[in-house]
Amino acid sequence: MYLIQDAEDEALVSRSLAGDAGAFEALVSRHQRALYTVACRMLGNREEARDAVQSAFIKAYEHLGSFDPRHRFFSWIYRIVVNECLNLLRARRPIDELSPALAAQGTPFDVAADGQRARQVQAALLKLSPDARAVVVMRHYGELSYDEIGVALGVPSKTVKSRLYDARQRLGEMLLGWRARS
């Protein structure tokens, strides 16, 4: 699946560099939902997430010539989105909570419990440092490998594993009240 999508992305990048505006629109259509989800998780604010993704696509378009086809396009644009999110977090005022998406499945109790759980997880994510939040979001929401996260953040995969371990421990403390044995 990834190989086919990566080859299609690479072809779309080539066509876009050759002047085909529709090719870049196809890249946007293909990846905007996943990137928006990541930005929402990173920022906790839908409007800021939309702005971050839009800015990331603009930057990607402006710097498309610097894309290295030896790497996945998605990893490249993902890094741009994460950097946009980190920039917004640095410049931000107090954090507004993300309102949960209402997915009506199960009983009203199940829907309410899921919504409450989602709000708790989002609040806990927002308490993590931006670096820790980035690795959790990339791994668990973006489903990237340790190596892909390392490339996206510009750190070794061992650093990714360490940050992810620490972030999971912190989330466990906040959400479940447990501590790892020392």
N, C-alpha and C positions, 0 to 999 in steps of 0.2 A: 504494500500500500504506500509506504513512505517513499520507496524508490520511484514509483510511478508519479506520485505527486511532486517529488523533488525534480524529476525530469520535466514535468509539465511546468513547474515554477521556473526552472532554468530557461525553458523555451520562451515563456512569457517575458522574462527579464530581457532576453536577447531581442525579442520583437519590440519591447518597449524602448530599449536603447536605440533601435533602428527607426524609432519615430511612430510606432503604432500605439496611440493613446489607449485604445481599447484593451491592449494587452495589460497595461498597468491597472486598468479598471477591473480586469479579471482577477488580478492578484489581490486587489482590495476586497472584492467580493468573496474570494476564497478564504481570506484570513481575518477579516474584520471581526467576526463574531468571537472567535477564540481570543483575539487580542483584547477585545472589549471586556470579555470576562476576566481576563488577567488584570486589566487596569482597574476594573471594579473591585476586585479582591485586594489589589495593592492600595487603592486610594479610599475605598469605602464611600465613594460619592459618584453617582452616575454621570453628572454633568462634567466633572473633572475627568472622568474616565473617557467620555466621548472626546473631550478636548485633547487628552493625551494621545489617544489613538489617531485622531485626525492629524495632530502635529507629527506623530511618528511616520504616518504615511507621506506627509509632505516632505519630511527630511529624507525618507527612503527614496522618494522620487527624485529629489534634488541630488542625491548622492548615489544613485543607482549604478553609476559607472564604477564605484568603489566596491561593489558587491563582488565577493570572491566565490565563483561557482564551485569551488572545491568544498564549500560548506553549504548547509541547507539554507534556503532563502528564509524559511520560517524562523530558524534560529537567529538569523541576522535581524529581521524585522522585530522579533521578540525582544532582542537586546535593546533596540531603539525604543520600544514601548516601555520597557522597564526603566531605562534611563530617563524618559520623559516623566514617568511616575515618580521616580526618585527626585527629580528636579522640582516637581510640584509639591512633594512632601516637604522638601527643604524650605520652600517659599510659603507654605501654607499657614493659615491661622488655625485656631482650634478645629478639631476633626468633627464633622457631622457623621452620624451613624448612617449606614446603608440600610434603607428599608428593604425587607425581604420580598423576594418575588413570590407572588401567591400562586402556587401550583396546587389546584384543588384535586388531590388524590387522597383516598382514604376517608376516614371519618373526620368530622370537624375537629375532634380532639387531636387526631394525628396531624392535621394541617396546622393547628395551633402549636403543637409540640415541635413539629419540624421548623416552623417559623421562629419559635423561641430558640431552638438549638442553633439555627442558622445565624440569628442575631448574636448569640453568645460566641460562636466561633468567629464571626466577623469582628466583634469587639475584641476578642483575644488576639486575633491577627493584627489588628490596628495597634495593639499595645507592644507588639514586637518591634525591634529595630527595623529600619527599612531593609538592611542586608538580610536579616533573618526572615523577614516577611517575603522577600523576593525569592529565596530558595524554597520556602514552603509552597508559595503560589506556583512557581515554575514546576516543582516536582509533583504536587498533588492536584493542581488544577490544570496546568499546562501539560502534564504528563511527559516532561522532558527527562532525558537520562542525566546522570551526574556529569558526564562529559559535555553534553549539550548545555547544561546550566553553567558549567565552568567556562565554556566558550562565550556564552552570552554575558556572563559577568566579568570575564577576564581574570578568572582565578583558577587554580588547579582543582581537579575533581576531589582531591583529598580535603581541600578547604570547603568545598561544597558539602561533602559528607559531614564534616565537623560542624558547620553552621546549621545544617539540617538536623543533626542530632541535638544540638543545643536548643534550637527552635522548638523541636518536638518536646523536649523536656520542659521547656518554659510553658508551652501550650498545655501539657499535661498537668503542670502545677496550677495554671489558671483555670482550666476547665474541669479537671477531675480532682484537684487538691492532692495529687500524689507527687512524691519526690523520688528520684532515682537513688538507689543505694550507692553509697560511696565506698 
